[in-house]
């Protein structure tokens, strides 16, 4: 996957800034949870 750098400048009110940040973090968590799991190594006895 190609990574692209995105630069954004936002001016937010205090209350909106907190809600915006929380929403962004929630979306990142959802995205991270959708990534396929790494194959698990089987234990050999």
C-alpha positions as CSV (number, residue, x, y, z in Angstrom):
1,X,0.0,0.0,0.0
2,X,1.4,3.4,-0.9
3,X,1.4,5.9,1.9
4,X,0.5,9.5,1.2
5,X,1.4,12.4,3.4
6,X,-1.6,14.7,4.0
7,X,-1.2,18.1,5.6
8,X,-4.3,19.8,7.1
9,X,-4.7,23.0,9.1
10,X,-7.9,23.4,11.1
11,X,-9.0,26.1,13.5
12,X,-11.5,24.6,16.0
13,X,-13.4,25.8,19.0
14,X,-12.5,24.1,22.3
15,X,-15.6,21.8,22.4
16,X,-15.5,20.9,18.8
17,X,-11.8,20.2,18.9
18,X,-12.4,17.5,21.6
19,X,-15.3,15.9,19.7
20,X,-13.4,16.0,16.4
21,X,-10.3,14.4,18.0
22,X,-12.4,11.7,19.6
23,X,-14.1,10.9,16.3
24,X,-10.8,10.7,14.5
25,X,-9.3,8.3,17.0
26,X,-12.5,6.2,16.8
27,X,-12.2,6.0,13.0
28,X,-8.5,5.0,13.3
29,X,-9.4,2.3,15.8
30,X,-12.1,0.9,13.4
31,X,-9.6,1.0,10.5
32,X,-7.0,-0.8,12.5
33,X,-9.4,-3.5,13.6
34,X,-10.3,-4.2,10.0
35,X,-6.8,-5.1,9.0
36,X,-6.3,-8.9,8.5
37,X,-4.6,-10.6,11.4
38,X,-1.1,-11.8,11.1
39,X,-0.9,-15.6,10.6
40,X,-0.5,-17.3,13.9
41,X,2.5,-19.6,14.3
42,X,1.6,-23.1,15.3
43,X,3.5,-24.5,18.3
44,X,5.4,-27.6,17.6
45,X,5.9,-30.0,20.4
